[in-house]
Amino acid sequence: MPERIEQHIGTILQVMVIALLGWSLSTTVSLKTDVDVLKTQVSMLNNTIQQGVADRVAVAAIRADVSNFERRLSLCEAHK
């Protein structure tokens, strides 16, 4: 009789280990999917930031051009 109980306990422990392995695998797959989504979002944010930096540089260049144009225009108006 004690041997049968030991067999049942062994079977229960094996089932528990298999269940834990299954849970671990599904959690790992889920985490991998979440990490891939986060990597994509970070990449998109990085692209948006880079575009914003490029736009700021372009705006600064335009402001410099406008400033130079206004300075030359005022010099021309002063020579009239």
C-alpha positions, 0 to 999 in steps of 0.5 A: 500500500505505501508503494502505491501512495509513493507512486501517486505522489510521484505522478502528482509531482511529475504532473506539477513539474510538467505544468510548471514547465508549460507555464514557464514556456507560455510566459517566456513566449508572451514576454518575447512578444511584449519585448518585440512590441516594445522594441518596435515602439522604441524604434518608432519613437527614435525615428520621431525624435530624429525627425524632430531634430532634423526639423529643428535644424532646418528651422534654425537654418531658415531663421538664419537665412531670413535674418540674413535676408532682412539684414541685406534688405535693410542695408538696401533700403538704407542706400536708397 
